[in-house]
Amino acid sequence: MKKIVIRFLLPMLSVLLLSACQQEQAANQTQAEQQTFRWKMVTSWPKNFPGLGTSAEHFAQVVNEMSAGRLQIKVYGAGELVPALEVFDAVSQGTAEMGHSSPYYWKGKAVAAQFFTTVPFGMTALEMNSWMQYGGGQELLTELYAPFNLVVFPAGNSGIQMAGWFNKEINSVADLKGLKMRIPGLGGEVLARAGGTPVMLPGGEVFTALQTGAIDATEWVGPYNDLAFGLHKAAKYYYYPGWHEPGSLIELMINKPAFERLPADLQAIVRVAAQAVNDKMLAEMTARSMQALNDMQQKHGVQLRPLPDDVLQHLKGISAEVLNDIAASDPMAQKVYDSMSTYTDQIRAYHAVTEQAYMNARD
C-alpha cells in the first residue's frame, strides 16, 4: 500500500516543486523588470561638447525614454568625475558603469585597441561600420576588452577628419622635422617616424597648448568640433585631408558585471541605443562640419590648405611600416590587423566600382 501511495505522490510533488520554481523565477524576473537602475557615464569630452559630448547625452536620453525611466544614466564630462584619459580604468573597476571615449587612448592597456579607432589611410566611417557589424570587428573588440571586465559597442563616428591646425606652413617632408603636434594613436607613431614629436593631450587642453606655443600644431576632429574649441584663433593654417583618422570610431564601454545585472530587455535597449547614436553622430558631424567649414572661411578668414602630395605619400609609406610593426609586436594586434587588412582590400575593390566610381563621375 505504501509503495502505491509513494508512486502516486511522487509525480504530484514533482509538479508542485516545478510550479514553485517557475513562480519564484517569474517573481524574480518581475522584480528585475520593475527595478530602476541609476548609472554613471564618464566621458573623455568636455560636458555637452558638440557632436562628441552631446552624443553621450543623447544616448542617455534615448535609453531613459526607451526604458520608461528604468535605466537612468547621468553623464559626466571629462574631469567632472574622472580625468579624460582615465575613463577606461573607471569603467573597468566599476567606479562608473559606462564610459564614452575612443579606443586609441588605451594602447597602453592593449596594443590592439588603437586599431579600432581608425588606422592611417585606412577605412572610412562607412567601411569601418561595415567591418564592425559584418566583418568580424565587433567580435574582435569584444574579445580584446573581455579581460578588462568590459562590454563595448560602437557609439559614434566622426567621419574623415582634417589633418589639423598648424602655425607653420607644410610645403615639404622637411617641414615635418621637429614639429611638435598633438596627435594621438597610430597617427602619432607615424609623425614620430617622420621626424616630428607627437604630444598626447585631452581635448580640453588643446587650445591653450596651441596658443601658447607649447605645441606647433594639433589635430582634433573636424570643423564642427574645431570651431567650438576656437582653434582658428590659435593657429593660422588649416590642412586637409585627415590621413591619420579617416573614420574614427567612438566607443561605449560598459562594466561587465553591471551590464549582466540588467534584465534582457534593458540590455537590448542599450545595444539598440548605441547603434542609433552611432548612426546619428556621423550624420550630425557631416552636416555640422560642412557648415562650420564654410563659416571658418567666410567669417574668420581661415586659410584652408591641402597637404602636398609628396608629404601624403611619405606619410603613407611610413604608415604601412608602423602598422606592420605594431601588429607583429602583439598576437591580438596581429589578429585584428589581419582581419582589418583583408576587409579593407575587399571593400576597396568593391568601392572602386561603386562609391569611388560614382564620386569621380559626379565630380
C-alpha positions in Angstrom: 0.0 0.0 0.0 2.8 2.4 0.9 4.5 1.8 -2.5 1.3 2.6 -4.3 0.9 5.9 -2.3 4.5 6.9 -2.9 4.2 6.1 -6.7 1.1 8.3 -6.7 2.5 11.2 -4.7 6.0 11.5 -6.3 4.7 12.9 -9.7 2.4 15.3 -7.8 5.4 16.5 -5.7 7.5 17.0 -8.8 4.8 19.1 -10.4 4.4 21.2 -7.3 8.2 21.7 -7.0 8.4 22.7 -10.6 5.5 25.1 -10.3 7.1 26.7 -7.2 10.4 27.1 -9.0 8.6 28.7 -12.0 6.7 31.0 -9.8 9.9 32.1 -8.0 11.7 32.6 -11.3 8.8 34.7 -12.6 8.7 36.7 -9.4 12.5 37.4 -9.6 12.1 38.4 -13.3 9.2 40.7 -12.5 11.2 42.3 -9.7 14.2 42.9 -12.0 11.9 44.3 -14.7 10.4 46.7 -12.1 13.8 47.8 -10.7 15.2 51.2 -11.5 18.9 51.3 -12.4 20.8 54.6 -11.9 24.2 54.6 -13.7 27.1 57.0 -14.2 28.7 57.5 -17.6 32.1 59.2 -17.7 33.4 60.6 -21.0 36.7 61.9 -22.5 34.9 65.0 -23.8 34.0 68.4 -22.2 30.5 68.4 -20.9 28.0 68.8 -23.8 30.8 69.3 -26.3 29.2 69.4 -29.8 29.0 66.1 -31.5 31.0 64.0 -29.1 29.7 65.2 -25.7 26.1 65.8 -27.0 26.0 62.2 -28.4 26.7 60.8 -24.9 23.8 63.0 -23.6 21.6 61.8 -26.5 22.4 58.2 -25.7 21.4 58.7 -22.1 18.2 60.4 -23.1 17.2 57.7 -25.6 17.9 54.9 -23.1 15.8 56.7 -20.4 12.8 57.1 -22.9 13.0 53.6 -24.3 13.2 52.0 -20.8 10.4 54.3 -19.4 12.9 55.5 -16.8 14.0 52.1 -15.6 17.6 52.8 -16.7 18.7 56.4 -15.9 22.2 57.5 -16.9 23.9 60.6 -15.6 26.7 61.8 -18.0 29.9 63.3 -16.7 32.2 65.4 -18.8 36.0 65.0 -18.7 37.4 65.9 -15.3 34.0 66.1 -13.6 34.3 62.6 -12.0 37.5 61.2 -13.6 40.1 62.8 -15.9 39.5 62.4 -19.7 42.2 59.7 -20.1 41.1 57.6 -17.1 37.7 56.6 -18.4 38.9 53.1 -19.2 40.0 52.3 -15.7 37.0 53.9 -14.1 34.6 51.7 -16.0 36.8 48.6 -15.8 36.9 49.0 -12.0 33.3 49.8 -11.6 33.7 53.4 -10.4 31.3 54.3 -13.3 29.0 51.8 -15.1 29.7 53.3 -18.5 32.2 55.3 -20.5 32.1 57.2 -23.8 35.6 57.6 -25.4 37.9 56.5 -28.2 39.8 53.2 -28.2 43.2 54.6 -29.3 43.6 56.2 -25.9 44.1 52.8 -24.4 47.0 51.5 -26.4 48.9 51.3 -23.1 46.3 48.8 -21.8 46.0 46.8 -25.0 48.1 47.4 -28.1 45.4 46.4 -30.5 42.9 48.9 -29.1 44.3 51.7 -31.3 43.3 49.8 -34.5 39.7 50.1 -33.5 39.5 53.9 -33.6 41.0 54.1 -37.1 44.2 53.5 -38.9 46.1 56.0 -41.1 45.0 55.7 -44.8 42.5 53.1 -43.7 38.8 52.6 -43.8 36.2 55.4 -44.0 33.3 55.5 -41.5 31.0 53.6 -43.8 33.6 50.9 -44.3 34.5 50.8 -40.6 30.9 50.4 -39.6 30.5 47.6 -42.2 33.6 45.8 -40.8 32.5 46.2 -37.2 29.0 44.8 -37.9 29.6 42.2 -40.7 33.3 41.7 -41.0 34.2 40.4 -37.5 35.2 43.7 -36.0 32.7 43.6 -33.1 33.7 40.1 -32.2 37.4 41.1 -32.1 36.7 44.2 -30.0 34.6 42.1 -27.6 37.5 39.6 -27.3 40.0 42.4 -26.7 38.1 44.1 -23.9 36.9 40.9 -22.1 39.9 40.6 -19.8 39.3 44.1 -18.6 35.8 43.4 -17.4 34.3 45.5 -20.2 31.4 45.1 -22.7 31.8 47.5 -25.6 29.8 48.7 -28.6 30.4 51.3 -31.4 28.6 54.6 -30.4 29.7 57.2 -32.9 32.0 58.1 -35.8 33.5 61.4 -36.8 33.9 60.6 -40.5 37.0 61.7 -42.3 38.8 64.3 -40.2 41.0 67.2 -41.0 44.8 67.0 -41.0 44.8 69.7 -38.4 45.8 73.3 -37.4 49.4 74.5 -38.0 51.3 77.6 -37.0 53.8 76.9 -39.8 53.3 76.0 -43.4 53.8 72.4 -44.6 55.4 72.6 -48.0 57.6 69.5 -48.0 58.5 66.5 -46.0 61.3 68.5 -44.4 58.7 70.7 -42.6 57.6 67.7 -40.5 61.0 67.5 -38.9 60.9 68.8 -35.3 57.1 69.5 -35.5 55.5 69.3 -32.0 51.9 68.2 -32.7 49.1 67.0 -30.6 48.2 63.7 -32.4 47.3 60.5 -30.6 47.1 56.9 -31.7 48.7 55.5 -34.8 49.0 58.9 -36.4 51.3 59.9 -33.6 53.6 56.9 -34.3 53.7 57.9 -37.9 54.6 61.5 -37.1 57.4 60.4 -34.8 59.0 58.3 -37.5 58.7 61.2 -39.9 60.8 63.3 -37.5 58.1 65.1 -35.6 57.2 65.0 -31.9 53.7 63.7 -31.1 52.1 65.1 -27.9 49.2 63.4 -26.1 46.7 65.9 -24.7 43.0 65.7 -23.9 40.7 67.9 -25.9 40.2 70.5 -23.1 43.9 71.3 -23.1 44.5 71.7 -26.9 43.6 75.3 -27.4 45.9 76.6 -24.6 48.8 74.4 -25.7 48.5 75.7 -29.3 48.0 79.3 -28.4 51.0 79.4 -26.0 53.3 77.6 -28.4 53.7 74.5 -26.3 52.8 72.7 -29.5 53.2 73.8 -33.1 50.2 72.0 -34.5 47.2 70.0 -33.5 44.6 67.7 -34.9 41.3 67.5 -33.1 38.3 66.2 -35.1 36.9 68.4 -37.9 35.4 71.8 -38.5 32.3 71.3 -36.2 34.4 70.5 -33.2 37.4 72.6 -34.1 35.2 75.7 -34.4 33.6 75.0 -31.0 37.1 75.0 -29.4 38.0 78.2 -31.2 41.2 76.6 -32.7 41.0 79.1 -35.6 42.0 81.7 -33.1 45.2 79.9 -32.1 46.6 78.7 -35.5 46.9 80.2 -38.9 46.7 77.2 -41.3 44.1 74.5 -41.6 45.3 71.5 -43.5 43.4 68.6 -45.1 42.8 65.6 -45.6 42.8 63.8 -42.3 45.1 61.0 -43.4 45.5 59.8 -39.8 41.8 59.4 -39.0 39.6 58.6 -42.0 36.8 57.1 -40.0 37.3 57.4 -36.2 35.1 55.1 -34.2 33.8 56.2 -30.8 33.1 53.5 -28.2 30.6 52.9 -25.5 32.2 50.8 -22.8 30.2 49.2 -20.0 31.3 47.5 -16.8 30.5 43.8 -17.5 29.0 42.9 -14.1 26.8 46.0 -14.2 25.6 45.0 -17.7 24.9 41.5 -16.7 22.7 42.7 -13.8 20.4 44.3 -16.3 17.4 42.3 -17.4 17.4 41.2 -21.0 15.2 43.9 -22.3 17.4 46.7 -20.8 20.5 45.1 -22.3 18.8 45.1 -25.7 17.8 48.8 -25.2 21.5 49.7 -24.5 22.6 47.8 -27.7 20.0 49.4 -29.9 20.5 52.9 -28.5 24.3 52.6 -29.1 23.7 51.7 -32.7 21.2 54.6 -33.1 23.7 57.1 -31.7 26.5 55.6 -33.8 24.5 56.5 -37.0 23.3 59.8 -35.7 26.7 61.1 -34.8 28.1 60.5 -38.2 25.2 62.3 -39.8 25.5 65.2 -37.4 29.2 65.5 -37.8 28.9 65.6 -41.6 26.2 68.2 -41.7 27.6 70.5 -39.0 31.2 70.3 -40.2 30.1 71.3 -43.7 28.5 74.4 -42.3 31.3 75.1 -39.8 34.0 75.0 -42.6 32.0 77.4 -44.6 31.8 79.8 -41.6 35.5 79.4 -40.9 36.4 80.5 -44.4 33.8 83.3 -44.9 33.6 84.7 -41.4 37.0 84.0 -39.9 39.3 84.0 -42.8 40.8 80.6 -42.2 43.4 79.6 -44.7 42.5 76.1 -45.9 45.4 74.2 -47.4 45.9 70.8 -48.9 48.8 68.7 -47.7 51.3 68.4 -50.6 51.1 65.1 -52.5 54.7 64.2 -51.6 54.0 64.7 -47.9 51.0 62.4 -48.1 52.9 59.7 -50.0 55.7 59.9 -47.4 53.3 59.6 -44.5 51.5 56.7 -46.3 54.7 54.8 -46.7 55.6 55.3 -43.0 52.1 54.3 -42.0 52.5 50.9 -43.6 55.7 50.3 -41.7 54.1 51.4 -38.4 51.0 49.2 -38.8 53.1 46.1 -39.7 55.5 46.7 -36.8 52.7 47.2 -34.2 50.8 44.1 -35.5 54.0 42.0 -35.2 54.5 43.1 -31.6 51.4 41.5 -30.2 49.4 38.4 -31.2 46.0 40.1 -30.7 47.1 43.2 -32.6 48.2 40.9 -35.5 44.8 39.1 -35.4 42.9 42.4 -35.6 45.2 43.9 -38.2 44.9 40.8 -40.4 41.1 41.0 -40.3 41.0 44.7 -40.9 43.5 44.5 -43.8 41.6 41.7 -45.5 38.3 43.6 -45.2 40.0 46.8 -46.4 41.2 45.1 -49.6 37.9 43.6 -50.3 35.9 46.8 -49.7 38.4 48.9 -51.6 37.8 46.8 -54.7 34.0 47.0 -54.3 34.0 50.7 -53.7 36.2 51.3 -56.8 33.2 50.4 -58.9 30.6 51.9 -56.6 31.3 54.8 -54.2 34.6 56.0 -55.8 33.4 55.5 -59.4 30.3 57.4 -58.7 32.1 60.3 -56.9 34.5 60.5 -59.9 31.7 60.6 -62.3 29.7 63.2 -60.3 32.7 65.5 -59.8 
